[in-house]
């Protein structure tokens, strides 16, 4: 009978000793990274094209310390009169972490959600 009580007591105290050790060694799960989309006008114009290519604009962000997750071509969704030399509404869109927004804004990028009618389009080579 004495052995039985000793074993029960030993098991009870050992579980109390192990519990704090398990709590100390538990790994915390990092918070998920919130991604956002930013854009910048290419600077191209009707009939002439031009502007800053997607790859070059991506380099601007990377050089500023922004990790770019994805890149897309887009249009702002606004209407423009058909006039050679006028703006064409083409934008470059980048997916970045929200933590990098300040760096992107310092380079002239804005939140895509501010362009309500913007759309992603196939990049033209």
PyMOL commands that set and color helices and strands:
alter all, ss='L'
color gray80, all
select helices_A, chain A and resi 2-25+54-63+98-106+112-114
alter helices_A, ss='H'
color red, helices_A
select strands_A, chain A and resi 35-41+68-75+90-97+110-111+119-121
alter strands_A, ss='S'
color yellow, strands_A
deselect
rebuild
show_as cartoon
